[in-house]
């Protein structure tokens, strides 16, 4: 979603955060999991995902690594474990921007 990326860029610029966009096609949670695990291993401060394949992959990864922090924009999810902020609807882009701007240190935010 272009509006999510725009909100991340804007928040990153305002708050001096390194925000990166990486596009990785995935048709299922099984395809998305290894990619997201790679971002966790790179110690991204916040991983933002958009879409059901990535959204469905996030809960298992968040449970496996409680230090990982995710924002998932996926209207198909109904609940999220600790470390996961679940967003959907019209206000999602603004809330993603708030999450990026609220990062404590000038690290990376990707998704």
Residue pairs with C-beta under 8 A, 6 or more apart in sequence:
1 50
1 73
1 92
1 93
3 92
3 93
4 48
4 50
4 73
4 92
4 93
4 96
5 21
6 93
7 93
7 94
7 96
7 97
7 100
8 19
8 21
8 48
8 96
8 97
8 100
8 109
8 111
9 19
10 97
11 17
11 19
11 96
11 97
11 98
11 100
11 101
12 18
12 19
12 100
12 109
14 101
15 100
15 101
15 103
16 106
17 100
17 101
17 103
17 106
17 107
17 108
17 109
18 106
18 107
18 108
18 109
19 100
19 108
19 109
19 110
20 108
20 109
20 110
21 110
21 111
22 39
22 110
22 111
24 32
24 35
26 32
26 35
26 53
26 54
26 57
27 53
28 53
28 56
29 53
29 54
29 56
29 57
29 60
30 57
31 53
32 49
32 53
32 54
32 56
32 57
33 57
33 60
33 61
36 47
36 49
36 54
36 57
36 58
36 61
37 61
39 47
39 110
39 111
40 47
40 61
40 65
40 68
42 108
43 107
44 107
44 108
44 109
44 110
45 69
45 103
45 104
45 105
45 107
45 108
45 109
46 69
46 70
46 71
46 99
46 100
46 103
46 109
46 110
46 111
47 68
47 69
47 70
47 71
47 109
47 110
47 111
48 70
48 71
48 72
48 73
48 96
48 99
48 100
48 109
48 110
48 111
49 55
49 57
49 58
49 70
49 71
49 72
49 73
49 74
49 111
50 73
50 74
50 111
51 73
51 74
52 74
52 76
54 72
54 74
54 111
55 72
55 73
55 74
55 76
55 77
56 74
56 76
56 77
58 70
58 72
58 80
58 84
59 77
59 80
59 81
59 84
61 68
61 70
62 68
62 70
62 80
62 81
62 82
62 83
62 84
63 81
66 82
66 83
67 83
68 83
69 83
70 83
70 84
70 85
71 84
71 85
71 87
71 95
71 96
71 99
71 111
72 80
72 84
72 85
72 86
72 87
73 87
73 88
73 92
73 96
74 86
74 88
75 88
75 89
77 86
79 86
80 86
85 95
85 99
87 95
87 96
100 109
103 109
